[in-house]
Amino acid sequence: MTTILTAGLSLKPQYYEQAQACRADGLWFEVHPENYLVAGGPRLGWLERIRAEHSISLHGVALSLAADCAPDAVHLERLAALAQRIEPALVSEHLAWSTWRGAYHPDLLPFPRTDESLLRIAANIGATQEALARRIAIENPSHYVHIDGHAWDEIDFLAELARRTGCGLLLDINNVYVGARNLGYAAEEYIDRFPSEPIMEIHLAGHTPDPNLGPALLIDSHDAPVAPEVWRLYERLIGRIGPRPTLIERDDNLPDFSILLAERNIADAVMRASLAEVARP
């Protein structure tokens, strides 16, 4: 079983057999835990068999940490049971909300970064970490439109959440690139300013132009290879902070496992080259 994580892959049912059999050094797999919150069955059985060979990360999409209420207690209890069963190497969630007055919205929605939201999200992160008895990482969001009412810069907001709660951060570089293109800021500056110490995980993914607006609006679609511009930002980040567990995130338009593994190997090589550079006299 992998104990030192380098580069990993999103785990989909199409890849179960190949994932279990693959022995690439440092390989790990990430799943959305919402697909495994069951007491048994074949899907959970496959996850346990793969967990016997590889480390697993749980990347949640439904805790709704930025909502105006605490995380759903039943959902949190089921997530904690899965974490106890799988013993994941990493657990992460999004800086977003997806529930409102008992209704679930299948999206990761934005919010104004205010002092009030900081207090509420910090409390929700604290409750989650207490329920799971472990540190979690919070992911920076994608951006598509300007939202008024922000009192905090995004990086400062994330850094303050980490300081107050002890949580880690998940830096999604594709989100940075998409947001920079859509809202008109410099992705390189964002990457250079992001605090290095709290980063527990990095995500790399593909994006696509909006069907109607084209390249004027990029969509964080997770259905394409990692773009060259995102790879350059990743190399820039690793050159500054050193290796961190890195995921190739793919959720749609799934290619052969060998194609994803080759993309994963690029990230693995970037990290190993960084280690070699540090070790060079």
N, C-alpha and C positions, 0 to 999 in steps of 0.2 A: 504494500500500500504506500502511496505517495505521502511523505512526511514533510518535505520541503517543496512548497508550491512555487512553480514558475508560471507557465502559461496554461490556461484552461479553456474549456469549450462549454457552450450551452448544451445541456443534455436533453435530447428529444427522443421519443419512443422509437423513431426510425433508426436511431443509433445505438440502442441498448446493447446488442450483441457485440458490435465493434468496439464500443466504449469499454465493455467488460474485458475484452481480449487485448486491448491496446496497452503497450508497456512503455510508451514514451516517457522519458525521465522528466519528473516534475509535473506531469499532466494531472489535472483535476477537472471536475465537472460542476456546473452550477445549474440549479433547477429553481423554478418558481414553486415555493412550498404549497401554494394553494392547490396545485395539482396532485398533492400527495397527502392531504389532510383526511386520511381514511384509516380505518382500523386494520385493513388487510387488502387482499386482492393482488392481481398480477403486476400492476404498475408499481405498487409499493414493494412487492417482492423483487422486481428488477432493480429498484433503487438500492435495496439492501445488498443485493449481490454485487452491484457495481461499487457500493461503499466498502465492500470487503477488499477491493483491489485499488480503489482510488479515493482521495479526499473529495468531499462534497461541500459545496457552498449553497446556502439557502438565500435566494434573492426575492424578497417579498414585494408584492404589488398591491396589497389590500389592507394594510394596517391604517392607512389614512392618517398619518401622524400630524398633518397640518390642518386637520378638521377642527371644528370648534367643540369637540368632545373627546373624551378618552377613547383609546382603542377598544373595539368590541371585546368584551371579556371572554365570550365563548370562542371567538376566533383566536384570541391570544392564548387561551388554554390549549386549543388544538395545535397551535404552532409550537408551544412549549413541549407538548407531548412528542411531536415529530422531531424536534431538536434533541430531546432526550434519547429518542430511538436511533437517530442517525448520527448524532454527535458530529455536527458539521464543523469544518475548519473555520468557516466564516458565515456570518449572518448579516444581511443588509436590507435596507428599505429606502424608499424615495422621499425626497423633500417635496411633498405634494399632499393633496387630499383627494379622496374619491367617494366619501360618504356624506350625506346631508339629510338630517332628520329621518334616519333609518333607511334611506334609499341609497343603493350602491350605484355608482356611475363607472362604467368600464373604461376609465381614463385616469391619467395622473394630472390633476388640475392645479393651476398656479394660485398664488395668494400674495397679498401685500406683506412685505417683510417689515413688520412693525415691532415695537417693544412688546405689545400684547401677544402677537403671534410667537415671538421668541419664547416668552414665558410658557405659553400653551404647548408648543412643540417640545420644549425642553422637558416639561412634565410628562408628556406622552412618551418620549424617548426613555426617560427614567423609569416609567412604569413598565415599558417593554423590556428593558434590560433587567429589571428586577424579576419579572415573570420568567424570563429565559435564563436567568442566572448567568448572563454572559454579556460581553460588550458587542454592540452592533455597529455597523457602518452606515452612514447616511449619504445618499447619492445626490449630486448636483443635478438640477433639472434641465431639460431642453426648453428653449424659448421660441415662441412664434409671433407674439405681439407684445408691444410695450404695455405695461400695467402701471397705472398711477398709484401713488400712496406708499411707495417704499421709503422707509426711514433708514434702512440698512443696506449697504453694499452686500451683494450675494456672498462673496468670499468672506467678508467680515462676519456675516450672519452665521455661516457654516462653522467658521473658526470659533465663534462664541458658543455655539451649541456644543462643540467638542469640549471646550473649556469647562462649561457648566455641568455637563452630564458625564464626561469621560468617554463619550462615544467616539468611534473612529469616523473617517470619511471615505467614501467611494468616489473617486474622480473619474467620471465618464468623459473621455476626451472627445468622443463624437458629439456629445451634448454641447461641449464647449464650442466646437467648430460650427455646429448648426446654429446655436444661439448667436455666435459672433457674426455669422453671415446674415441671419435674419434681422438682428437688431442693430448691427453696425458698430460692434466693438472689436477690439483686437484679440484674437484667440491666443496669440503668443504672450501678450501681457497677462491674460488670465492665467495661463499655465505657469508663467514665471512667478506670479504673486501667490499662487495657491500654497497653503502651508504644507510642508512635507511631512512633519512628524505624525499627524493624525491619519495619513493615508494608509488604509488597510488593504485596499483593492483598487484596481484600475479596470475600466471597461473600454473596449474598442468595438466599434460596430460600423455598419454601413448606413448610408442615408440616400434618399432619392429626391428629385425635384417634385414639387407639388404638381399634380396632373393638370391644373388649370393655370397656375401662375408660373410654372417652370422654375428655373434657377433663382428667381426672385424670392422664393420661399422653399427652404429645404425641410424635409420631413425626416425625423429620426425613426426610420422605418425598420431597421434591423433585418433587411431583406436583400442586402447586397454586400459585396466584399468591402473591407475597410478601405477608404479612399487614401490616395497618396498623401494628401494634405494632413489627414489624421495620423498616418504613420509618422510624418515629420514632426508633428506635435508630440507624439509619444516618445520618439527618440530624444527630443529636446527635454522632455520631463525626466526620463530615465537618466539622461546625462547629468541632470541636476540633483535628483534625489536618490538615485540608485534603484536596483530592482525591487519591485513589489508584485504580488500576485496579480496577474493580468488575464482578463477574460476576453475571448473573441465571442461577442454576443450575436447570435443569429436566431431569429424567431420565425422567419417566413422565407419562402422561395428557397427551401433547404437544398443544398447541393449534396453530392456524395461526401461521405465521412472523410475520405482521403483529401478532398479539396479543403475542407475546414481544418483538418490536421496540418496541412501545408501552411495555411495562414497562421495557425497557432504557432508553428515552428518559427515563423518570422519574429513574433514577439519574444519567444524563448531565446532566439539568437541575439536580439537586441539586449536582453537582460544579461546574458552570459558575456557579451562583448563589454558591457559596462563593468562587470566584475573583473574581467581580465584587465581592463584599463586601470582600475583601482589597484590591482595587484602588481602592475608593471613597475619596476624600480625606476 
